Amino acid sequence: MKLGIIACALGHHRVDRKDTRRVHGAHVGRCRSCKTPMEEIEPHLWAVQKVRDAGLTYRGK
C-alpha cells in the first residue's frame, strides 16, 4: 500500500477496474491507492481528471 501511494505521488496511478462506471459515453474510475478520479481517454489509456478545489480553480492531482 505504501509503495502505491509513493507511485501516485510520482504520477503513476493505477485504475481500480472493479469500480469503473460509464458516464456520458466515457468510462470513469478512481485510482486504487489514492482515490484520484480518472477518465479513460483512449482504450486502456487513463488520465487524471481535473477537479475543482476549495478555491474554485482547477487542479490535477
C-alpha positions in Angstrom: 0.0 0.0 0.0 2.8 2.5 0.9 4.6 1.8 -2.4 1.3 2.6 -4.3 1.0 5.9 -2.6 4.6 6.8 -3.4 3.9 5.8 -7.1 0.8 8.0 -7.1 2.9 10.9 -5.8 5.2 10.4 -8.8 2.2 10.3 -11.2 1.9 6.6 -11.8 -1.8 6.0 -10.9 -3.5 2.6 -11.3 -7.2 2.4 -12.0 -9.4 0.2 -9.9 -11.1 -2.0 -12.6 -13.9 -3.2 -10.4 -15.2 0.3 -9.7 -15.3 1.8 -13.2 -18.6 3.4 -14.5 -19.8 4.7 -17.8 -20.8 8.3 -17.6 -21.9 10.3 -20.7 -20.3 7.8 -23.1 -16.9 7.7 -21.3 -15.5 5.4 -18.6 -14.5 6.9 -15.3 -13.0 5.4 -12.2 -10.7 6.0 -9.3 -7.0 5.2 -8.5 -6.5 2.1 -6.3 -4.2 3.8 -3.9 -5.2 7.4 -3.6 -8.8 7.5 -5.0 -8.0 10.2 -7.5 -10.7 10.5 -10.2 -9.6 9.2 -13.6 -11.1 9.1 -17.1 -10.4 6.7 -20.0 -9.3 8.9 -22.9 -8.4 6.0 -25.3 -8.9 2.3 -24.9 -6.7 1.2 -22.0 -5.2 4.7 -21.5 -6.3 6.5 -18.4 -5.8 10.2 -17.4 -6.3 12.0 -14.2 -9.4 14.3 -14.3 -9.0 17.9 -13.3 -11.3 18.7 -10.4 -12.2 22.0 -8.7 -10.6 22.6 -5.3 -11.9 24.8 -2.5 -10.5 28.0 -4.2 -12.7 27.1 -7.3 -9.7 26.7 -9.5 -8.8 23.6 -11.5 -6.0 21.3 -10.3 -4.7 17.9 -11.3 -3.6 15.7 -8.5 
